[in-house]
């Protein structure tokens, strides 16, 4: 029967099929509308395709939306804290950072206190701060040797986000912010802690790492970068549990070179010195003692070049230590907080302009301790 169809019959069938095809195509949905593009500078809230979904609960604070580099003329805004963990305290402090919306955060070491939790820590951070936020790392003693975490794994899941960084990110690095016409040079180093093999890195006088640090400071001064901030895990002066693990010579070198602000963690307290300087009746700063001649300025408003301020912010979320008020170094400190003295988790919050560096301690939810200080350029 099919062989008996003429040209007219075949044409009729073709027309019917064409009409049926047009009818079906009209009933099918069209291609989906493209998703709206995010605003420039707004970090995506979705994790990278290579990373597992976050296991952390959603944060009540929205991720920061500011770019890594502030626009010309605006302050460089950064936060800093160490000794963080993965518990409720750490999440409260990260929520504070998210609410402050800085350009970057300095994480001053000791992240999980247990091996195998690196990705959990990174997910906790990116869940609250976004995947593109510069959460900048320097190792602490708990991840430097791999026993309680691995700095190499933390660097992989929280990589550098700042342009122009030089050095070994996570261990010893420097960066100028903004990259063009910088306001702050950040120098992050790792004295006084053991690495694989049980050996500390060599920051002794004249060593390669000593020279690297000194040259980074000198270069910032020669380039007229307004502010120099050095960060590391271990402090030297402390009224917490530890003695001078950063090294007496290295600490005095930072003072002699007029570093504006030195940040650390390690001791689970908040402690901030007066402005300290050497020279005259203070030949050098000697740990475990007090020399009044080393005090350059003892009020909350200080002048750049008169001395160095040291701040330990080891209150990022894990158990606090006591403040030892009978420590002879106590008189170097303008403000302290610990388990036995106005306890608080929180972060240091700093805004730097060409003319001044203003810092304050911002406590996490449920705490009330506060501190503030300002450095002004001459």
Secondary structure, DSSP 8 states (H G I E B T S, - for coil): -GGG--HHHHHHHHHHHHHHHHHHHHHS-----------TT---SS--TTS----S---SS------SS--TTS-EEEEEE----SSHHHHHHHHHHHHHT-SEEEE-S---SSTT-HHHHHHHHHHHH-TTSEEEEB--HHHHSSSS--HHHHHHHS---STT-EEETBTEEEEEESSSS-SEEEEE--TT-B-TTS-B---STTSHHHHHHHHHHHHHHHTT-SEEEEE-S--SS-SSS----S-HHHHHHHHHTT-SEEEE-SSSSEEEE-EE--BTTBSS--TTS--GGGEEE-SSEEETTS-BEEEEE--SSS------TT-GGGGGEEEEEBTTBS---EEEEEEE-SSEEEEEEEE-TT----EEEEEE--
